[in-house]
Structure formats: C-alpha cells, structure tokens
Amino acid sequence: MASSSSLLRMEQIPGKGRGIVAAKSLKAGEIILTESPLILYSASPLFAPSSSPFTNCDHCFRILPSHTNIFPCPSCSHHTFCSQRCLSLARNSSHSTWVCKALIFLLQHPNSTTLFQQHPPERQVQARFIVASHNLFLRSPSELHTLLSLHGTPDSAIFDAAKFLHSLISPLFPQQCQLSVDITAQLLAKDRLNSFCLMDPYSPEGPQRSIKAYAIYPKATFFNHDCVPNACRFDYVDTGDEHNTDMVIRLIEDVPAGKEICISYFRIGRDYCTRKRILMEDYGFTCGCDTCVIEAKGEDNGEKNSDLPHVRFLRKHVCERKNCAGTMAPLPPKDDVPSNVLECNFCGNFKEIL
C-alpha cells in the first residue's frame, strides 16, 4: 500500500476549515490511511457497571474468552489482560506504574464514589482520559502537544469538569508532569470532538453494540463529515493482529485528484432531522452537504426518488443485515482491478455486487 502522504494532502476547505483531499486519482476500495491511536482508554465508568456484556483486555481491548487464562495487574485487582505480552506492554505504556497508582486511588479512596456521584456518569470516563493524558505527557511530551493541537475549544461546562478532575488527578502524578486546569480543559475539548469509538462485536439478535474504548487518531481527525461519504472507517479490534486497535480508512468510490475525502461521523442512512441533531449536539455544526441541502428543501420526495444520487448510494452501501445498517465499501483492488465484493464496516458482512 502506498504511503498516505503520497495519496492525501491537507487543504483549507471553504466553510469547513482544514480537510483532506486526494493528492491523485484514487480507486474505490483503496486503503488511504492506517493509523495507530495516539491515546486509547476504556469507556467503562469507574464505578457504575459497564453496559457491555463482555469483559475486555485492559490493553488491547479484545474480548477475554471465558475459557482462557487471564493475567491480572500484579499491583491492583481492577485490571486484567489477555496475555502476558499484553500485560508487559501495558506496564510500559497504557497501565504504567503511575496510571495504576492513580486508578487505585480513584477506585479505592473512600470519598471518590461520593464525589463522582455529584457529577454526570460521563465524568468517570473523562477521569480515565485525563489519567491517560498525564501518562502520555510522562511518556512523550511531544505527543501530548500533538493532542493539544487538534480542533476543539472548551466551553464553561468543560471548564467546570476540568476543575473537578484536575483537583483529583493532577496531584497523583509527578509535579513536573502535572497538567493545569486550563490544559485539562483543552484536553477534554479535544477528546469531545476527536475521539473515535471502539465497539463490542456485532450480533444480529442484539443487544445493541456497546462502546468498549475511546481512541484518538490525529491524522484521521482531519477527515470532515459528509452524510454521503466517499470513504469509511474500519477497525478490527477483536482480531488476533497485534495492530488490532489501528484504524483503517478505505474508499467507498473512486475519488479524482483534488476532491475532498469525507467520512460519516455516524452510521449512514439516518433521517435528516436525526443527522442534524447529532451533528449540532455532538460536533457543534450544521451539515451543508448536498444531501442535507436537498432534504432541507424537501426536494427528495421522502427519499423515494431513486434518481437522486444519495438515494442510489444508500441502497447500494447500507448493510441490510438485521440490527446493522453499517457502511459497505469495496475490498481493496488487486493488481489495479476493482473488487466486486463489499465489506460492512459495522458487522463484517460481505456482499457481492454484479
């Protein structure tokens, strides 16, 4: 696969800010970016029970099968790993001595539960992120600066959260690596706009997939949103590959040189009002893509007009499996020959097109 730097370039997109465009003509199915997470942390609240029916490794986030041995952290009883290798890697990265001590304090301090009960449940997950951010600063200050360079500005609610989390967490780390209230707020704002979800496995009979972890991929954050995207994200978190938490961006259709490449920030195929609400509540903008313009004017005739490009797109690229509705993209071309097999980025289903 060619380097992403030879396939993509960043440009200012009118009305959007920075975005990613094709540096040359690209084919449907091409993998245009594979990226490891800059920061990765559990989506499980500190105290409230997780919504996930699965237990995951606290480093790679693969499901821990019930019949296999698990490897607990030797310093605490709260974190387990799928292998000795994951435990060793975690002790030198995601679950360092400082992280372990901080999480033990938050989980076992007699006042922690009471303090967190005075805040919304999301504060417990944000605490995990701020602990992970301190750890990132300890390991690599330059990577923390990369995280801080991403888009996102704190509002008053984020500053309130930052004051609370800073008072609890910063004193648990070495003084030279303690993050200020302002930086804590900046980090929370970056996390809100730039984090991606790693999900539990799909099941056609349910329950609805839960979020097992959050991750930030700095390059991928520059893909703008479109309700009818020309690229989509794949992850293979429950595979055996050592890079199982990497994100893969694959093209859905051919993209000419100079055209912007967009992903959807949620599963495609949702109605206009739902999309508009999610984008404003979660990302703070109103989408001006061609599909939204048409639907806002009521020109789609209730999405019954099969001649409209977005209607044809949805019929071809929305997975039809029960409880799925993921995005289907072609497999990578072989020897420049396009594939006629589509893969769903949500359930992993394959479909051959004639």
C-alpha positions as CSV (number, residue, x, y, z in Angstrom):
1,M,0.0,0.0,0.0
2,A,1.3,3.5,-0.9
3,S,2.1,5.9,2.0
4,S,-0.8,8.1,3.0
5,S,1.4,11.1,2.4
6,S,1.6,10.2,-1.3
7,L,-2.2,9.7,-1.6
8,L,-3.6,12.6,0.5
9,R,-2.9,16.2,1.2
10,M,-4.4,18.7,3.6
11,E,-6.2,21.8,2.3
12,Q,-8.4,24.6,3.6
13,I,-12.0,23.6,2.6
14,P,-14.4,26.6,2.2
15,G,-16.9,26.7,5.0
16,K,-15.2,23.8,6.9
17,G,-11.6,24.7,7.7
18,R,-8.9,22.1,7.2
19,G,-9.8,18.9,5.3
20,I,-8.2,16.1,3.4
21,V,-8.2,15.8,-0.4
22,A,-6.9,13.2,-2.8
23,A,-3.4,14.0,-4.0
24,K,-4.0,11.9,-7.1
25,S,-6.8,9.9,-8.6
26,L,-7.8,7.0,-6.2
27,K,-9.8,3.9,-6.7
28,A,-12.7,2.5,-4.8
29,G,-11.6,0.1,-2.1
30,E,-8.1,1.7,-1.7
31,I,-6.8,1.9,1.8
32,I,-5.8,5.5,2.1
33,L,-4.8,5.6,5.8
34,T,-3.9,3.1,8.5
35,E,-3.2,4.8,11.9
36,S,-2.4,3.7,15.4
37,P,-4.1,5.5,18.3
38,L,-2.3,8.3,20.0
39,I,-4.3,7.7,23.1
40,L,-6.6,4.8,24.0
41,Y,-8.7,4.4,27.1
42,S,-11.6,2.3,28.5
43,A,-15.1,3.5,28.0
44,S,-16.2,1.7,31.3
45,P,-17.2,4.1,34.1
46,L,-15.0,3.8,37.2
47,F,-17.8,2.8,39.5
48,A,-21.1,2.3,37.6
49,P,-21.4,-1.1,35.9
50,S,-20.4,-1.3,32.3
51,S,-23.2,-1.5,29.7
52,S,-21.1,-4.1,27.8
53,P,-21.9,-7.8,28.2
54,F,-18.2,-8.6,27.5
55,T,-15.0,-8.4,29.6
56,N,-12.1,-6.9,27.6
57,C,-8.4,-6.9,27.9
58,D,-7.4,-3.6,29.5
59,H,-4.6,-3.0,26.9
60,C,-5.7,-4.3,23.5
61,F,-9.4,-4.4,24.3
62,R,-10.0,-7.7,22.7
63,I,-12.7,-9.8,24.4
64,L,-11.4,-12.1,27.2
65,P,-12.8,-15.5,26.3
66,S,-14.2,-17.3,29.4
67,H,-12.1,-20.4,28.8
68,T,-8.7,-18.8,28.6
69,N,-6.3,-17.7,31.4
70,I,-6.3,-14.0,32.3
71,F,-3.4,-12.1,33.6
72,P,-4.2,-9.6,36.3
73,C,-2.1,-6.5,37.1
74,P,0.2,-7.5,39.9
75,S,-0.3,-4.2,41.6
76,C,-4.1,-3.9,41.6
77,S,-7.1,-6.2,41.3
78,H,-9.0,-3.9,38.9
79,H,-7.3,-4.6,35.6
80,T,-6.8,-7.8,33.6
81,F,-5.1,-8.6,30.4
82,C,-5.5,-11.3,27.7
83,S,-1.8,-12.4,27.7
84,Q,1.5,-12.0,29.4
85,R,2.6,-10.0,26.4
86,C,-0.3,-7.5,26.8
87,L,0.4,-7.2,30.5
88,S,4.1,-6.5,29.8
89,L,3.2,-3.9,27.1
90,A,0.7,-2.3,29.3
91,R,3.0,-2.0,32.3
92,N,5.4,0.0,30.0
93,S,2.7,2.1,28.4
94,S,-1.1,2.3,29.0
95,H,-1.0,0.8,32.5
96,S,2.2,2.2,33.8
97,T,3.0,2.4,37.5
98,W,1.7,6.0,37.6
99,V,-1.5,5.0,35.9
100,C,-2.0,2.1,38.2
101,K,-1.5,4.2,41.3
102,A,-3.9,6.9,40.0
103,L,-6.6,4.4,39.2
104,I,-6.2,2.6,42.5
105,F,-6.6,6.0,44.3
106,L,-9.7,6.9,42.3
107,L,-11.3,3.5,42.8
108,Q,-10.4,2.9,46.4
109,H,-10.4,6.4,48.1
110,P,-13.4,6.5,50.5
111,N,-14.6,9.8,49.1
112,S,-14.3,9.1,45.4
113,T,-17.7,7.5,44.9
114,T,-19.4,10.3,46.7
115,L,-17.5,12.9,44.8
116,F,-18.3,11.4,41.4
117,Q,-21.9,10.9,42.3
118,Q,-22.3,14.6,42.3
119,H,-21.4,14.7,38.6
120,P,-22.9,13.0,35.5
121,P,-21.7,9.5,34.7
122,E,-19.5,10.6,31.8
123,R,-17.2,12.3,34.3
124,Q,-16.0,8.8,35.4
125,V,-14.9,8.1,31.8
126,Q,-13.4,11.5,31.4
127,A,-11.3,10.7,34.5
128,R,-9.8,7.7,32.7
129,F,-9.0,10.0,29.7
130,I,-7.2,12.6,32.0
131,V,-5.2,9.8,33.7
132,A,-4.2,8.6,30.2
133,S,-3.3,12.1,29.2
134,H,-1.0,12.5,32.2
135,N,0.6,9.2,31.3
136,L,1.0,10.4,27.7
137,F,2.8,13.5,29.0
138,L,5.1,11.4,31.1
139,R,6.0,9.1,28.1
140,S,6.2,11.7,25.3
141,P,5.6,15.4,25.8
142,S,5.6,15.9,22.0
143,E,2.7,13.5,21.7
144,L,0.7,15.5,24.2
145,H,1.4,18.6,22.2
146,T,0.1,16.8,19.1
147,L,-3.1,16.0,21.0
148,L,-3.4,19.6,22.1
149,S,-3.0,20.8,18.5
150,L,-6.3,19.2,17.4
151,H,-9.5,21.0,16.9
152,G,-11.7,21.8,20.0
153,T,-12.3,24.7,22.3
154,P,-13.6,24.3,25.9
155,D,-16.8,25.8,27.0
156,S,-17.9,26.7,30.5
157,A,-19.2,23.2,31.2
158,I,-15.9,21.6,30.2
159,F,-14.0,24.1,32.4
160,D,-16.2,23.0,35.3
161,A,-15.4,19.4,34.6
162,A,-11.7,20.2,34.3
163,K,-11.6,21.9,37.7
164,F,-13.1,18.8,39.4
165,L,-10.9,16.3,37.5
166,H,-7.7,18.4,37.9
167,S,-8.2,18.6,41.7
168,L,-8.4,14.8,41.9
169,I,-6.0,13.6,39.3
170,S,-3.1,16.0,38.8
171,P,-1.7,15.6,42.4
172,L,-1.4,11.9,41.7
173,F,1.4,12.4,39.2
174,P,5.0,13.8,39.5
175,Q,4.9,17.6,39.9
176,Q,6.8,18.2,36.7
177,C,4.1,16.4,34.7
178,Q,1.0,17.8,36.4
179,L,-1.4,19.4,34.0
180,S,-3.0,22.7,34.7
181,V,-6.8,23.3,34.9
182,D,-6.5,25.1,31.5
183,I,-4.7,22.3,29.8
184,T,-7.1,19.7,31.4
185,A,-10.0,21.7,29.9
186,Q,-8.2,21.9,26.5
187,L,-7.8,18.1,26.5
188,L,-11.4,17.4,27.4
189,A,-12.4,19.6,24.5
190,K,-10.1,17.8,22.1
191,D,-11.4,14.5,23.3
192,R,-15.1,15.5,22.8
193,L,-14.6,16.4,19.1
194,N,-11.9,14.0,18.1
195,S,-12.3,10.6,19.8
196,F,-13.5,7.5,17.9
197,C,-15.3,4.6,19.5
198,L,-14.1,1.0,19.5
199,M,-17.2,-1.2,19.7
200,D,-18.2,-4.6,21.0
201,P,-18.8,-7.3,18.4
202,Y,-22.0,-7.2,16.3
203,S,-24.8,-9.7,16.9
204,P,-27.9,-9.8,14.7
205,E,-30.0,-10.6,17.7
206,G,-28.7,-7.8,19.9
207,P,-28.0,-6.3,22.3
208,Q,-27.0,-3.1,20.7
209,R,-23.3,-2.8,20.4
210,S,-21.7,-1.0,23.4
211,I,-18.6,1.2,23.3
212,K,-15.6,-0.7,24.8
213,A,-13.0,2.1,24.4
214,Y,-12.3,5.5,23.0
215,A,-9.3,6.4,20.9
216,I,-7.9,9.4,19.2
217,Y,-6.1,9.1,15.8
218,P,-4.6,12.5,15.0
219,K,-4.5,12.1,11.2
220,A,-8.0,10.7,10.9
221,T,-9.4,13.6,12.8
222,F,-8.9,15.8,9.8
223,F,-11.4,13.9,7.7
224,N,-14.5,16.1,7.5
225,H,-18.1,14.8,7.6
226,D,-20.5,14.1,4.8
227,C,-23.8,12.4,5.1
228,V,-23.0,10.5,1.8
229,P,-19.3,9.9,2.3
230,N,-16.7,8.7,-0.2
231,A,-14.7,6.9,2.5
232,C,-15.4,5.0,5.7
233,R,-13.6,3.7,8.7
234,F,-12.9,0.1,9.5
235,D,-11.4,-1.4,12.7
236,Y,-10.7,-5.0,13.6
237,V,-10.3,-4.7,17.4
238,D,-11.3,-8.3,18.2
239,T,-8.9,-9.9,15.7
240,G,-5.7,-11.6,16.6
241,D,-3.5,-9.0,14.9
242,E,-1.1,-7.1,17.1
243,H,-2.3,-3.9,15.5
244,N,-5.9,-4.6,16.3
245,T,-6.6,-1.1,17.6
246,D,-5.4,0.6,14.3
247,M,-7.9,2.5,12.3
248,V,-8.2,1.8,8.5
249,I,-9.8,4.3,6.2
250,R,-11.0,2.8,2.9
251,L,-12.6,4.5,-0.1
252,I,-16.2,3.7,-1.0
253,E,-15.9,5.0,-4.5
254,D,-13.4,6.4,-7.0
255,V,-12.1,9.8,-6.0
256,P,-10.5,12.1,-8.6
257,A,-7.4,14.2,-7.7
258,G,-8.2,17.3,-5.7
259,K,-11.6,16.1,-4.4
260,E,-12.2,16.2,-0.7
261,I,-12.4,12.8,1.0
262,C,-15.0,12.6,3.8
263,I,-16.3,10.1,6.2
264,S,-19.6,10.0,8.1
265,Y,-19.3,10.7,11.8
266,F,-22.1,8.1,12.4
267,R,-23.9,5.3,10.6
268,I,-25.2,6.5,7.3
269,G,-28.9,6.3,6.3
270,R,-30.4,8.2,9.2
271,D,-33.1,10.7,8.5
272,Y,-32.3,14.4,8.1
273,C,-33.6,15.6,11.4
274,T,-31.7,13.0,13.4
275,R,-28.5,13.8,11.5
276,K,-28.9,17.5,12.1
277,R,-29.5,17.0,15.8
278,I,-26.5,14.7,16.3
279,L,-24.1,16.9,14.4
280,M,-25.1,20.0,16.3
281,E,-25.2,18.4,19.8
282,D,-22.0,16.3,19.4
283,Y,-19.9,18.3,17.0
284,G,-21.4,21.9,17.0
285,F,-22.0,22.4,13.3
286,T,-24.8,22.2,10.7
287,C,-24.0,20.0,7.8
288,G,-24.1,21.7,4.4
289,C,-23.5,18.6,2.2
290,D,-25.5,18.1,-1.0
291,T,-27.8,15.5,0.7
292,C,-28.7,17.8,3.6
293,V,-29.4,20.7,1.2
294,I,-31.8,18.6,-0.9
295,E,-33.5,17.2,2.2
296,A,-33.8,20.5,3.9
297,K,-35.7,21.9,0.9
298,G,-37.9,18.8,0.8
299,E,-36.7,18.0,-2.8
300,D,-36.1,14.4,-2.1
301,N,-39.8,13.5,-2.1
302,G,-39.4,11.5,1.1
303,E,-36.3,9.7,-0.3
304,K,-38.5,7.9,-2.9
305,N,-36.8,9.4,-5.9
306,S,-34.4,6.7,-7.0
307,D,-32.7,9.1,-9.4
308,L,-31.2,11.2,-6.6
309,P,-27.5,10.3,-6.1
310,H,-27.8,9.9,-2.3
311,V,-30.8,7.5,-2.7
312,R,-28.8,5.3,-5.1
313,F,-25.8,5.5,-2.8
314,L,-27.8,4.4,0.3
315,R,-29.4,1.5,-1.5
316,K,-26.0,0.2,-2.5
317,H,-23.9,0.9,0.5
318,V,-26.1,0.5,3.6
319,C,-25.8,-3.1,5.0
320,E,-29.1,-4.9,5.1
321,R,-28.3,-7.3,7.9
322,K,-30.6,-7.2,11.0
323,N,-29.7,-4.5,13.5
324,C,-26.7,-3.3,11.4
325,A,-27.1,-0.5,8.8
326,G,-23.3,-0.2,8.6
327,T,-21.5,1.2,5.5
328,M,-20.4,-1.3,2.8
329,A,-17.2,-0.5,1.0
330,P,-15.4,-2.5,-1.7
331,L,-12.5,-4.7,-0.7
332,P,-9.1,-3.3,-1.9
333,P,-8.4,-3.7,-5.6
334,K,-6.0,-6.4,-6.7
335,D,-3.5,-5.6,-9.4
336,D,-5.5,-2.4,-10.1
337,V,-8.6,-4.5,-10.7
338,P,-11.5,-3.2,-8.6
339,S,-13.3,-5.7,-6.3
340,N,-16.9,-6.5,-6.8
341,V,-17.2,-7.6,-3.1
342,L,-18.4,-5.1,-0.5
343,E,-17.5,-5.4,3.2
344,C,-19.6,-3.9,6.0
345,N,-17.6,-1.7,8.5
346,F,-20.1,-2.5,11.3
347,C,-20.9,-6.2,11.2
348,G,-18.2,-7.5,8.8
349,N,-20.7,-8.9,6.3
350,F,-19.6,-9.4,2.7
351,K,-21.8,-8.8,-0.3
352,E,-21.0,-9.5,-4.0
353,I,-22.3,-6.9,-6.5
354,L,-22.9,-7.8,-10.1
